[in-house]
Amino acid sequence: MKSLSPLAGKTILIIGEPGFLSDGAKQALIARQASITGPIVVSTAMDCLSEGLEFEAAIIDVRISDEAMLWLNEWLETRGIPFVFAHDQRSKAPAGGFILSGRRADIDAMITALFGPDLSYYH
């Protein structure tokens, strides 16, 4: 039987510092049948992407440098890979945006942005 989860069989790249992906968020993504790569720090991510790391979507820590954000944005958009910028639930990021947590509503919002019907939305 084919899974109904839009994440089933997809690899999600997590770009951020080691504490960016909580155990709860990781388990929530895995429960929806996603494979997780990372989290990897920005400098490593830039090298891995240049070397051909394969994945279907990315979740990127919004706290990365502007230069890295612009580079990742261009690299992912050029290849048509969906991505979102998010913050973890502990950070003092501005209200709104995506939150990388284990809460169902937070995960569902990112899944919809990454794989929902409007695929023109990347971030």
C-alpha positions in Angstrom: 0.0 0.0 0.0 1.3 3.4 -1.0 1.8 5.9 1.9 -0.4 9.1 1.8 2.4 11.1 3.5 3.9 13.7 1.1 7.2 13.1 2.8 7.2 9.3 2.3 10.5 8.3 0.8 11.9 11.9 0.5 15.1 13.1 2.0 15.0 16.4 3.9 18.3 18.3 4.3 18.5 20.2 7.6 21.0 23.1 7.5 21.8 24.7 10.9 23.8 24.3 14.0 23.6 20.9 15.8 20.9 22.0 18.3 18.6 23.3 15.5 16.9 20.0 14.9 15.3 18.8 18.2 14.6 15.2 18.8 10.9 15.9 18.7 11.1 17.6 15.3 13.3 14.8 14.0 10.9 12.1 15.2 7.9 14.0 13.8 9.5 14.1 10.3 10.5 10.4 10.5 7.0 9.5 11.6 5.8 11.0 8.3 8.3 8.6 6.6 11.0 11.2 5.7 14.7 10.5 5.7 16.7 13.2 7.5 20.2 14.4 6.5 21.8 16.7 9.1 21.7 19.0 10.6 24.8 20.2 8.9 26.4 23.6 9.4 26.3 26.1 6.7 30.0 25.8 5.6 29.7 22.0 5.4 26.3 22.4 3.5 27.9 24.6 0.9 30.6 22.0 0.3 28.1 19.1 0.3 25.8 20.8 -2.2 28.7 21.5 -4.5 29.7 17.8 -4.3 26.2 16.5 -5.3 24.5 15.7 -2.1 21.0 14.3 -3.0 17.8 15.4 -1.3 14.3 16.5 -2.2 13.8 19.5 0.1 15.6 21.6 2.7 14.8 23.2 6.0 17.3 26.0 6.8 18.0 27.9 10.0 16.9 31.5 9.5 19.8 32.6 11.7 22.5 31.8 9.1 24.5 34.7 7.7 23.0 36.8 4.9 25.7 35.8 2.5 25.0 32.1 3.1 21.3 32.6 2.9 21.6 34.3 -0.5 23.9 31.6 -1.8 21.6 28.8 -0.6 18.6 30.6 -1.9 20.1 30.9 -5.4 21.5 27.4 -5.4 18.2 25.7 -4.4 16.0 27.8 -6.6 18.1 27.2 -9.7 17.7 23.5 -9.2 13.9 23.7 -8.3 14.4 22.2 -4.8 11.8 23.4 -2.4 13.1 24.9 0.9 11.9 26.9 3.8 13.7 29.0 6.4 12.7 28.2 9.9 13.7 28.8 13.5 13.7 26.3 16.4 11.2 26.8 19.2 13.9 28.0 21.6 15.2 30.9 19.5 14.0 34.4 19.9 13.1 34.8 16.2 10.4 37.3 15.2 6.8 36.2 15.4 5.5 34.3 12.3 7.4 32.1 9.9 8.1 28.4 10.2 9.0 26.8 13.5 11.0 23.5 13.5 9.5 21.6 16.4 7.8 18.3 17.0 4.3 20.0 17.1 2.0 18.6 14.4 0.9 22.1 13.3 4.5 23.3 12.8 5.5 20.2 10.8 2.3 20.3 8.7 2.9 23.9 7.8 6.4 23.1 6.5 5.2 20.0 4.6 2.5 22.1 2.9 5.0 24.8 2.0 7.5 22.2 0.7 5.2 19.8 -1.1 1.8 21.3 -1.2 -0.3 22.2 -4.3 1.5 25.5 -4.9 5.0 24.4 -5.7 5.9 27.9 -6.9 6.4 28.6 -3.2 9.9 27.8 -2.1 10.5 29.9 1.1 
